[in-house]
Amino acid sequence: MIPASRLVEEANPACAQCHGKERFETPQLAWAVWQKMPRRSIRQVYRCEQCGGWHIGEVRS
Ligand SMILES: [Zn+2]
């Protein structure tokens, strides 16, 4: 019997985008949280192709 968690991992092999990040249902919600964050680093709100939600990620140059 295969654990359910393994099935999820196999279905989303590139889910590293989601790892350790908050997931938001709408971009409006993500931007609202983004505005409260410290501006030490440049961040972006992007749509995740893996989970279909929205994440806030840091932009590193
Ligand atoms: Zn995601």
N, CA, C, O and the ligand as a Tripos MOL2 file, in Angstrom:
@<TRIPOS>MOLECULE
protein
  245   243    62     0     0
PROTEIN
NO_CHARGES

@<TRIPOS>ATOM
      1 N           0.8480   -1.2050    0.0000 N.3       1 MET1
      2 CA          0.0000    0.0000    0.0000 C.3       1 MET1
      3 C           0.8770    1.2470    0.0000 C.2       1 MET1
      4 O           1.8050    1.3670    0.8010 O.2       1 MET1
      5 N           0.5770    2.1600   -0.8960 N.am      2 ILE2
      6 CA          1.3870    3.3770   -1.0230 C.3       2 ILE2
      7 C           0.8060    4.5010   -0.1670 C.2       2 ILE2
      8 O          -0.3810    4.8110   -0.2650 O.2       2 ILE2
      9 N           1.6420    5.1080    0.6670 N.am      3 PRO3
     10 CA          1.1570    6.2280    1.4870 C.3       3 PRO3
     11 C           0.6390    7.3700    0.6150 C.2       3 PRO3
     12 O           1.1600    7.6150   -0.4730 O.2       3 PRO3
     13 N          -0.3760    8.0570    1.0950 N.am      4 ALA4
     14 CA         -0.9850    9.1380    0.3370 C.3       4 ALA4
     15 C           0.0130   10.2550    0.0540 C.2       4 ALA4
     16 O          -0.0360   10.8820   -1.0040 O.2       4 ALA4
     17 N           0.9180   10.5040    1.0000 N.am      5 SER5
     18 CA          1.8800   11.5870    0.8260 C.3       5 SER5
     19 C           2.7960   11.3270   -0.3640 C.2       5 SER5
     20 O           3.2050   12.2530   -1.0650 O.2       5 SER5
     21 N           3.1120   10.0480   -0.5820 N.am      6 ARG6
     22 CA          3.9770    9.7310   -1.7120 C.3       6 ARG6
     23 C           3.2510    9.9640   -3.0350 C.2       6 ARG6
     24 O           3.8530   10.4210   -4.0070 O.2       6 ARG6
     25 N           1.9890    9.6560   -3.0690 N.am      7 LEU7
     26 CA          1.2050    9.9020   -4.2720 C.3       7 LEU7
     27 C           1.1930   11.3860   -4.6210 C.2       7 LEU7
     28 O           1.2870   11.7530   -5.7920 O.2       7 LEU7
     29 N           1.0790   12.2350   -3.6110 N.am      8 VAL8
     30 CA          1.0760   13.6750   -3.8300 C.3       8 VAL8
     31 C           2.4140   14.1280   -4.3970 C.2       8 VAL8
     32 O           2.4590   14.9450   -5.3170 O.2       8 VAL8
     33 N           3.4920   13.6010   -3.8520 N.am      9 GLU9
     34 CA          4.8280   13.9880   -4.3340 C.3       9 GLU9
     35 C           5.0280   13.5750   -5.7920 C.2       9 GLU9
     36 O           5.6260   14.3080   -6.5810 O.2       9 GLU9
     37 N           4.5310   12.4210   -6.1300 N.am     10 GLU10
     38 CA          4.6940   11.9570   -7.5050 C.3      10 GLU10
     39 C           3.8520   12.7690   -8.4700 C.2      10 GLU10
     40 O           4.2220   12.9550   -9.6290 O.2      10 GLU10
     41 N           2.7170   13.2500   -7.9830 N.am     11 ALA11
     42 CA          1.8460   14.0540   -8.8310 C.3      11 ALA11
     43 C           2.4070   15.4690   -9.0130 C.2      11 ALA11
     44 O           2.1210   16.1330  -10.0100 O.2      11 ALA11
     45 N           3.2070   15.9240   -8.0420 N.am     12 ASN12
     46 CA          3.7900   17.2660   -8.1100 C.3      12 ASN12
     47 C           5.3070   17.1900   -7.9270 C.2      12 ASN12
     48 O           5.8260   17.5580   -6.8730 O.2      12 ASN12
     49 N           6.0120   16.7140   -8.9460 N.am     13 PRO13
     50 CA          7.4560   16.4860   -8.8180 C.3      13 PRO13
     51 C           8.2540   17.7680   -8.6100 C.2      13 PRO13
     52 O           9.3470   17.7320   -8.0460 O.2      13 PRO13
     53 N           7.7130   18.9110   -9.0650 N.am     14 ALA14
     54 CA          8.4620   20.1600   -8.9600 C.3      14 ALA14
     55 C           7.8430   21.0830   -7.9240 C.2      14 ALA14
     56 O           7.8240   22.3020   -8.0950 O.2      14 ALA14
     57 N           7.3440   20.4970   -6.8620 N.am     15 CYS15
     58 CA          6.6290   21.2840   -5.8670 C.3      15 CYS15
     59 C           7.5670   22.0770   -4.9620 C.2      15 CYS15
     60 O           7.1350   22.6190   -3.9450 O.2      15 CYS15
     61 N           8.8440   22.1480   -5.3240 N.am     16 ALA16
     62 CA          9.7890   22.9170   -4.5220 C.3      16 ALA16
     63 C           9.4040   24.3850   -4.4750 C.2      16 ALA16
     64 O           9.7820   25.1030   -3.5500 O.2      16 ALA16
     65 N           8.6670   24.8230   -5.4540 N.am     17 GLN17
     66 CA          8.2280   26.2160   -5.4730 C.3      17 GLN17
     67 C           7.3600   26.5350   -4.2720 C.2      17 GLN17
     68 O           7.3280   27.6700   -3.7970 O.2      17 GLN17
     69 N           6.6590   25.5250   -3.7870 N.am     18 CYS18
     70 CA          5.7180   25.7390   -2.6950 C.3      18 CYS18
     71 C           6.3780   25.5390   -1.3400 C.2      18 CYS18
     72 O           5.8530   25.9870   -0.3200 O.2      18 CYS18
     73 N           7.5140   24.8760   -1.3230 N.am     19 HIS19
     74 CA          8.1110   24.4550   -0.0690 C.3      19 HIS19
     75 C           8.4460   25.6430    0.8210 C.2      19 HIS19
     76 O           9.1670   26.5580    0.4240 O.2      19 HIS19
     77 N           7.9090   25.6050    2.0260 N.am     20 GLY20
     78 CA          8.2350   26.6260    3.0110 C.3      20 GLY20
     79 C           7.6130   27.9780    2.7430 C.2      20 GLY20
     80 O           7.9680   28.9640    3.3880 O.2      20 GLY20
     81 N           6.6870   28.0340    1.7960 N.am     21 LYS21
     82 CA          6.0610   29.3210    1.4810 C.3      21 LYS21
     83 C           4.5830   29.3010    1.8550 C.2      21 LYS21
     84 O           3.9260   28.2600    1.8670 O.2      21 LYS21
     85 N           4.1000   30.4850    2.1550 N.am     22 GLU22
     86 CA          2.6730   30.6230    2.3810 C.3      22 GLU22
     87 C           1.9600   30.5720    1.0460 C.2      22 GLU22
     88 O           2.4730   31.0460    0.0320 O.2      22 GLU22
     89 N           0.7810   29.9960    1.0570 N.am     23 ARG23
     90 CA          0.0030   29.9090   -0.1750 C.3      23 ARG23
     91 C          -1.2550   30.7550   -0.0150 C.2      23 ARG23
     92 O          -1.9600   30.6610    0.9900 O.2      23 ARG23
     93 N          -1.5230   31.5760   -1.0150 N.am     24 PHE24
     94 CA         -2.6840   32.4540   -0.9770 C.3      24 PHE24
     95 C          -3.6450   32.0990   -2.1020 C.2      24 PHE24
     96 O          -3.2370   31.7360   -3.2060 O.2      24 PHE24
     97 N          -4.9240   32.2140   -1.7930 N.am     25 GLU25
     98 CA         -5.9400   31.8600   -2.7870 C.3      25 GLU25
     99 C          -6.0570   32.9100   -3.8820 C.2      25 GLU25
    100 O          -6.3880   32.5880   -5.0230 O.2      25 GLU25
    101 N          -5.7860   34.1690   -3.5350 N.am     26 THR26
    102 CA         -5.9270   35.2510   -4.5190 C.3      26 THR26
    103 C          -4.6910   36.1490   -4.4800 C.2      26 THR26
    104 O          -4.0320   36.2530   -3.4460 O.2      26 THR26
    105 N          -4.3740   36.8030   -5.6140 N.am     27 PRO27
    106 CA         -3.2360   37.7310   -5.6280 C.3      27 PRO27
    107 C          -3.4810   38.9210   -4.7080 C.2      27 PRO27
    108 O          -2.5330   39.4670   -4.1440 O.2      27 PRO27
    109 N          -4.7190   39.3230   -4.5520 N.am     28 GLN28
    110 CA         -5.0300   40.4440   -3.6620 C.3      28 GLN28
    111 C          -4.5910   40.1390   -2.2370 C.2      28 GLN28
    112 O          -4.0510   40.9950   -1.5360 O.2      28 GLN28
    113 N          -4.8350   38.9060   -1.8290 N.am     29 LEU29
    114 CA         -4.4600   38.4930   -0.4740 C.3      29 LEU29
    115 C          -2.9420   38.4630   -0.3220 C.2      29 LEU29
    116 O          -2.3990   38.8850    0.6990 O.2      29 LEU29
    117 N          -2.2730   37.9610   -1.3450 N.am     30 ALA30
    118 CA         -0.8140   37.9060   -1.3040 C.3      30 ALA30
    119 C          -0.2130   39.3070   -1.2380 C.2      30 ALA30
    120 O           0.7310   39.5490   -0.4860 O.2      30 ALA30
    121 N          -0.7650   40.2300   -2.0300 N.am     31 TRP31
    122 CA         -0.2480   41.6000   -2.0290 C.3      31 TRP31
    123 C          -0.4940   42.2780   -0.6930 C.2      31 TRP31
    124 O           0.3310   43.0680   -0.2350 O.2      31 TRP31
    125 N          -1.6290   41.9730   -0.0600 N.am     32 ALA32
    126 CA         -1.9480   42.5700    1.2360 C.3      32 ALA32
    127 C          -0.9030   42.1560    2.2740 C.2      32 ALA32
    128 O          -0.4770   42.9670    3.0960 O.2      32 ALA32
    129 N          -0.5020   40.9000    2.2250 N.am     33 VAL33
    130 CA          0.5210   40.4140    3.1460 C.3      33 VAL33
    131 C           1.8830   40.9950    2.7780 C.2      33 VAL33
    132 O           2.6780   41.3530    3.6480 O.2      33 VAL33
    133 N           2.1340   41.0820    1.4780 N.am     34 TRP34
    134 CA          3.4070   41.6220    0.9850 C.3      34 TRP34
    135 C           3.6330   43.0460    1.4860 C.2      34 TRP34
    136 O           4.7500   43.4200    1.8440 O.2      34 TRP34
    137 N           2.5530   43.8400    1.5060 N.am     35 GLN35
    138 CA          2.6670   45.2420    1.9160 C.3      35 GLN35
    139 C           3.0540   45.3850    3.3780 C.2      35 GLN35
    140 O           3.5910   46.4160    3.7810 O.2      35 GLN35
    141 N           2.7870   44.3630    4.1710 N.am     36 LYS36
    142 CA          3.1140   44.4130    5.5990 C.3      36 LYS36
    143 C           4.5290   43.9190    5.8860 C.2      36 LYS36
    144 O           5.0280   44.0290    7.0060 O.2      36 LYS36
    145 N           5.1570   43.3770    4.8570 N.am     37 MET37
    146 CA          6.5010   42.8300    5.0490 C.3      37 MET37
    147 C           7.5530   43.9330    5.0670 C.2      37 MET37
    148 O           7.3760   44.9790    4.4430 O.2      37 MET37
    149 N           8.6570   43.6920    5.7930 N.am     38 PRO38
    150 CA          9.7680   44.6390    5.7550 C.3      38 PRO38
    151 C          10.3540   44.7280    4.3530 C.2      38 PRO38
    152 O          10.3810   43.7510    3.6050 O.2      38 PRO38
    153 N          10.8200   45.9190    4.0210 N.am     39 ARG39
    154 CA         11.2840   46.1510    2.6460 C.3      39 ARG39
    155 C          12.7900   45.9380    2.4960 C.2      39 ARG39
    156 O          13.4320   46.5320    1.6300 O.2      39 ARG39
    157 N          13.3280   45.0970    3.3380 N.am     40 ARG40
    158 CA         14.7800   44.8830    3.2400 C.3      40 ARG40
    159 C          15.1590   44.2320    1.9190 C.2      40 ARG40
    160 O          16.2100   44.5280    1.3510 O.2      40 ARG40
    161 N          14.3180   43.3670    1.4450 N.am     41 SER41
    162 CA         14.6150   42.7090    0.1810 C.3      41 SER41
    163 C          13.4440   42.8800   -0.7830 C.2      41 SER41
    164 O          12.2970   43.0530   -0.3710 O.2      41 SER41
    165 N          13.7530   42.8290   -2.0340 N.am     42 ILE42
    166 CA         12.7140   42.9550   -3.0540 C.3      42 ILE42
    167 C          11.9840   41.6230   -3.1710 C.2      42 ILE42
    168 O          12.5920   40.5630   -3.3170 O.2      42 ILE42
    169 N          10.6840   41.7140   -3.1030 N.am     43 ARG43
    170 CA          9.8920   40.5020   -3.2030 C.3      43 ARG43
    171 C           8.9080   40.5970   -4.3470 C.2      43 ARG43
    172 O           8.6000   41.6880   -4.8260 O.2      43 ARG43
    173 N           8.4250   39.4760   -4.7740 N.am     44 GLN44
    174 CA          7.4410   39.4670   -5.8440 C.3      44 GLN44
    175 C           6.3120   38.5060   -5.4910 C.2      44 GLN44
    176 O           6.5010   37.5340   -4.7590 O.2      44 GLN44
    177 N           5.1570   38.7990   -6.0220 N.am     45 VAL45
    178 CA          4.0190   37.8970   -5.8990 C.3      45 VAL45
    179 C           3.8620   37.1820   -7.2300 C.2      45 VAL45
    180 O           3.7970   37.8130   -8.2850 O.2      45 VAL45
    181 N           3.8040   35.8900   -7.1680 N.am     46 TYR46
    182 CA          3.6960   35.1400   -8.4240 C.3      46 TYR46
    183 C           2.7190   33.9850   -8.2820 C.2      46 TYR46
    184 O           2.4790   33.4750   -7.1870 O.2      46 TYR46
    185 N           2.1690   33.5920   -9.4040 N.am     47 ARG47
    186 CA          1.2430   32.4710   -9.4180 C.3      47 ARG47
    187 C           2.0260   31.1740   -9.5670 C.2      47 ARG47
    188 O           2.9060   31.0430  -10.4180 O.2      47 ARG47
    189 N           1.6780   30.2350   -8.7190 N.am     48 CYS48
    190 CA          2.3900   28.9670   -8.7160 C.3      48 CYS48
    191 C           1.7230   27.9890   -9.6740 C.2      48 CYS48
    192 O           0.5230   27.7290   -9.5900 O.2      48 CYS48
    193 N           2.5190   27.4620  -10.5720 N.am     49 GLU49
    194 CA          1.9710   26.5080  -11.5300 C.3      49 GLU49
    195 C           1.7530   25.1360  -10.9010 C.2      49 GLU49
    196 O           1.0310   24.3010  -11.4450 O.2      49 GLU49
    197 N           2.3760   24.9160   -9.7650 N.am     50 GLN50
    198 CA          2.2860   23.6050   -9.1340 C.3      50 GLN50
    199 C           0.9900   23.4270   -8.3650 C.2      50 GLN50
    200 O           0.3230   22.3990   -8.4770 O.2      50 GLN50
    201 N           0.6340   24.4510   -7.5730 N.am     51 CYS51
    202 CA         -0.5490   24.3100   -6.7230 C.3      51 CYS51
    203 C          -1.6780   25.2310   -7.1650 C.2      51 CYS51
    204 O          -2.7920   25.1320   -6.6500 O.2      51 CYS51
    205 N          -1.4060   26.1270   -8.1160 N.am     52 GLY52
    206 CA         -2.4360   27.0100   -8.6010 C.3      52 GLY52
    207 C          -2.7150   28.1720   -7.6730 C.2      52 GLY52
    208 O          -3.6060   28.9810   -7.9320 O.2      52 GLY52
    209 N          -1.9520   28.2610   -6.5820 N.am     53 GLY53
    210 CA         -2.1260   29.3500   -5.6400 C.3      53 GLY53
    211 C          -1.1160   30.4450   -5.8980 C.2      53 GLY53
    212 O          -0.4510   30.4550   -6.9340 O.2      53 GLY53
    213 N          -1.0000   31.3680   -4.9580 N.am     54 TRP54
    214 CA         -0.0820   32.4880   -5.0950 C.3      54 TRP54
    215 C           0.9250   32.4710   -3.9670 C.2      54 TRP54
    216 O           0.5840   32.1640   -2.8250 O.2      54 TRP54
    217 N           2.1690   32.8030   -4.2850 N.am     55 HIS55
    218 CA          3.2340   32.8190   -3.2900 C.3      55 HIS55
    219 C           3.9530   34.1530   -3.3300 C.2      55 HIS55
    220 O           3.8960   34.8910   -4.3130 O.2      55 HIS55
    221 N           4.6350   34.4380   -2.2230 N.am     56 ILE56
    222 CA          5.5040   35.6070   -2.1810 C.3      56 ILE56
    223 C           6.9390   35.0860   -2.1850 C.2      56 ILE56
    224 O           7.3440   34.3340   -1.2980 O.2      56 ILE56
    225 N           7.6960   35.4980   -3.1930 N.am     57 GLY57
    226 CA          9.0660   35.0270   -3.2960 C.3      57 GLY57
    227 C          10.0380   36.1910   -3.3140 C.2      57 GLY57
    228 O           9.6920   37.3000   -3.7210 O.2      57 GLY57
    229 N          11.2510   35.9280   -2.8710 N.am     58 GLU58
    230 CA         12.2670   36.9660   -2.9050 C.3      58 GLU58
    231 C          12.9420   36.9940   -4.2640 C.2      58 GLU58
    232 O          13.1900   35.9560   -4.8770 O.2      58 GLU58
    233 N          13.2340   38.1970   -4.7180 N.am     59 VAL59
    234 CA         13.9380   38.3630   -5.9830 C.3      59 VAL59
    235 C          15.4100   38.5540   -5.6680 C.2      59 VAL59
    236 O          15.7890   39.5140   -4.9960 O.2      59 VAL59
    237 N          16.2180   37.6640   -6.1410 N.am     60 ARG60
    238 CA         17.6590   37.7630   -5.8820 C.3      60 ARG60
    239 C          18.4140   38.0060   -7.1840 C.2      60 ARG60
    240 O          18.3010   37.2450   -8.1460 O.2      60 ARG60
    241 N          19.1740   39.0740   -7.1840 N.am     61 SER61
    242 CA         19.9160   39.4090   -8.3850 C.3      61 SER61
    243 C          21.3490   38.9200   -8.2900 C.2      61 SER61
    244 O          22.1310   39.1160   -9.2210 O.2      61 SER61
    245 ZN          2.6700   26.4760   -4.9030 Zn       62 ZN62
@<TRIPOS>BOND
     1     1     2 1
     2     2     3 1
     3     3     4 2
     4     3     5 am
     5     5     6 1
     6     6     7 1
     7     7     8 2
     8     7     9 am
     9     9    10 1
    10    10    11 1
    11    11    12 2
    12    11    13 am
    13    13    14 1
    14    14    15 1
    15    15    16 2
    16    15    17 am
    17    17    18 1
    18    18    19 1
    19    19    20 2
    20    19    21 am
    21    21    22 1
    22    22    23 1
    23    23    24 2
    24    23    25 am
    25    25    26 1
    26    26    27 1
    27    27    28 2
    28    27    29 am
    29    29    30 1
    30    30    31 1
    31    31    32 2
    32    31    33 am
    33    33    34 1
    34    34    35 1
    35    35    36 2
    36    35    37 am
    37    37    38 1
    38    38    39 1
    39    39    40 2
    40    39    41 am
    41    41    42 1
    42    42    43 1
    43    43    44 2
    44    43    45 am
    45    45    46 1
    46    46    47 1
    47    47    48 2
    48    47    49 am
    49    49    50 1
    50    50    51 1
    51    51    52 2
    52    51    53 am
    53    53    54 1
    54    54    55 1
    55    55    56 2
    56    55    57 am
    57    57    58 1
    58    58    59 1
    59    59    60 2
    60    59    61 am
    61    61    62 1
    62    62    63 1
    63    63    64 2
    64    63    65 am
    65    65    66 1
    66    66    67 1
    67    67    68 2
    68    67    69 am
    69    69    70 1
    70    70    71 1
    71    71    72 2
    72    71    73 am
    73    73    74 1
    74    74    75 1
    75    75    76 2
    76    75    77 am
    77    77    78 1
    78    78    79 1
    79    79    80 2
    80    79    81 am
    81    81    82 1
    82    82    83 1
    83    83    84 2
    84    83    85 am
    85    85    86 1
    86    86    87 1
    87    87    88 2
    88    87    89 am
    89    89    90 1
    90    90    91 1
    91    91    92 2
    92    91    93 am
    93    93    94 1
    94    94    95 1
    95    95    96 2
    96    95    97 am
    97    97    98 1
    98    98    99 1
    99    99   100 2
   100    99   101 am
   101   101   102 1
   102   102   103 1
   103   103   104 2
   104   103   105 am
   105   105   106 1
   106   106   107 1
   107   107   108 2
   108   107   109 am
   109   109   110 1
   110   110   111 1
   111   111   112 2
   112   111   113 am
   113   113   114 1
   114   114   115 1
   115   115   116 2
   116   115   117 am
   117   117   118 1
   118   118   119 1
   119   119   120 2
   120   119   121 am
   121   121   122 1
   122   122   123 1
   123   123   124 2
   124   123   125 am
   125   125   126 1
   126   126   127 1
   127   127   128 2
   128   127   129 am
   129   129   130 1
   130   130   131 1
   131   131   132 2
   132   131   133 am
   133   133   134 1
   134   134   135 1
   135   135   136 2
   136   135   137 am
   137   137   138 1
   138   138   139 1
   139   139   140 2
   140   139   141 am
   141   141   142 1
   142   142   143 1
   143   143   144 2
   144   143   145 am
   145   145   146 1
   146   146   147 1
   147   147   148 2
   148   147   149 am
   149   149   150 1
   150   150   151 1
   151   151   152 2
   152   151   153 am
   153   153   154 1
   154   154   155 1
   155   155   156 2
   156   155   157 am
   157   157   158 1
   158   158   159 1
   159   159   160 2
   160   159   161 am
   161   161   162 1
   162   162   163 1
   163   163   164 2
   164   163   165 am
   165   165   166 1
   166   166   167 1
   167   167   168 2
   168   167   169 am
   169   169   170 1
   170   170   171 1
   171   171   172 2
   172   171   173 am
   173   173   174 1
   174   174   175 1
   175   175   176 2
   176   175   177 am
   177   177   178 1
   178   178   179 1
   179   179   180 2
   180   179   181 am
   181   181   182 1
   182   182   183 1
   183   183   184 2
   184   183   185 am
   185   185   186 1
   186   186   187 1
   187   187   188 2
   188   187   189 am
   189   189   190 1
   190   190   191 1
   191   191   192 2
   192   191   193 am
   193   193   194 1
   194   194   195 1
   195   195   196 2
   196   195   197 am
   197   197   198 1
   198   198   199 1
   199   199   200 2
   200   199   201 am
   201   201   202 1
   202   202   203 1
   203   203   204 2
   204   203   205 am
   205   205   206 1
   206   206   207 1
   207   207   208 2
   208   207   209 am
   209   209   210 1
   210   210   211 1
   211   211   212 2
   212   211   213 am
   213   213   214 1
   214   214   215 1
   215   215   216 2
   216   215   217 am
   217   217   218 1
   218   218   219 1
   219   219   220 2
   220   219   221 am
   221   221   222 1
   222   222   223 1
   223   223   224 2
   224   223   225 am
   225   225   226 1
   226   226   227 1
   227   227   228 2
   228   227   229 am
   229   229   230 1
   230   230   231 1
   231   231   232 2
   232   231   233 am
   233   233   234 1
   234   234   235 1
   235   235   236 2
   236   235   237 am
   237   237   238 1
   238   238   239 1
   239   239   240 2
   240   239   241 am
   241   241   242 1
   242   242   243 1
   243   243   244 2
@<TRIPOS>SUBSTRUCTURE
     1 MET1         2 RESIDUE 1 A MET
     2 ILE2         6 RESIDUE 1 A ILE
     3 PRO3        10 RESIDUE 1 A PRO
     4 ALA4        14 RESIDUE 1 A ALA
     5 SER5        18 RESIDUE 1 A SER
     6 ARG6        22 RESIDUE 1 A ARG
     7 LEU7        26 RESIDUE 1 A LEU
     8 VAL8        30 RESIDUE 1 A VAL
     9 GLU9        34 RESIDUE 1 A GLU
    10 GLU10       38 RESIDUE 1 A GLU
    11 ALA11       42 RESIDUE 1 A ALA
    12 ASN12       46 RESIDUE 1 A ASN
    13 PRO13       50 RESIDUE 1 A PRO
    14 ALA14       54 RESIDUE 1 A ALA
    15 CYS15       58 RESIDUE 1 A CYS
    16 ALA16       62 RESIDUE 1 A ALA
    17 GLN17       66 RESIDUE 1 A GLN
    18 CYS18       70 RESIDUE 1 A CYS
    19 HIS19       74 RESIDUE 1 A HIS
    20 GLY20       78 RESIDUE 1 A GLY
    21 LYS21       82 RESIDUE 1 A LYS
    22 GLU22       86 RESIDUE 1 A GLU
    23 ARG23       90 RESIDUE 1 A ARG
    24 PHE24       94 RESIDUE 1 A PHE
    25 GLU25       98 RESIDUE 1 A GLU
    26 THR26      102 RESIDUE 1 A THR
    27 PRO27      106 RESIDUE 1 A PRO
    28 GLN28      110 RESIDUE 1 A GLN
    29 LEU29      114 RESIDUE 1 A LEU
    30 ALA30      118 RESIDUE 1 A ALA
    31 TRP31      122 RESIDUE 1 A TRP
    32 ALA32      126 RESIDUE 1 A ALA
    33 VAL33      130 RESIDUE 1 A VAL
    34 TRP34      134 RESIDUE 1 A TRP
    35 GLN35      138 RESIDUE 1 A GLN
    36 LYS36      142 RESIDUE 1 A LYS
    37 MET37      146 RESIDUE 1 A MET
    38 PRO38      150 RESIDUE 1 A PRO
    39 ARG39      154 RESIDUE 1 A ARG
    40 ARG40      158 RESIDUE 1 A ARG
    41 SER41      162 RESIDUE 1 A SER
    42 ILE42      166 RESIDUE 1 A ILE
    43 ARG43      170 RESIDUE 1 A ARG
    44 GLN44      174 RESIDUE 1 A GLN
    45 VAL45      178 RESIDUE 1 A VAL
    46 TYR46      182 RESIDUE 1 A TYR
    47 ARG47      186 RESIDUE 1 A ARG
    48 CYS48      190 RESIDUE 1 A CYS
    49 GLU49      194 RESIDUE 1 A GLU
    50 GLN50      198 RESIDUE 1 A GLN
    51 CYS51      202 RESIDUE 1 A CYS
    52 GLY52      206 RESIDUE 1 A GLY
    53 GLY53      210 RESIDUE 1 A GLY
    54 TRP54      214 RESIDUE 1 A TRP
    55 HIS55      218 RESIDUE 1 A HIS
    56 ILE56      222 RESIDUE 1 A ILE
    57 GLY57      226 RESIDUE 1 A GLY
    58 GLU58      230 RESIDUE 1 A GLU
    59 VAL59      234 RESIDUE 1 A VAL
    60 ARG60      238 RESIDUE 1 A ARG
    61 SER61      242 RESIDUE 1 A SER
    62 ZN62       245 GROUP 0 **** ****
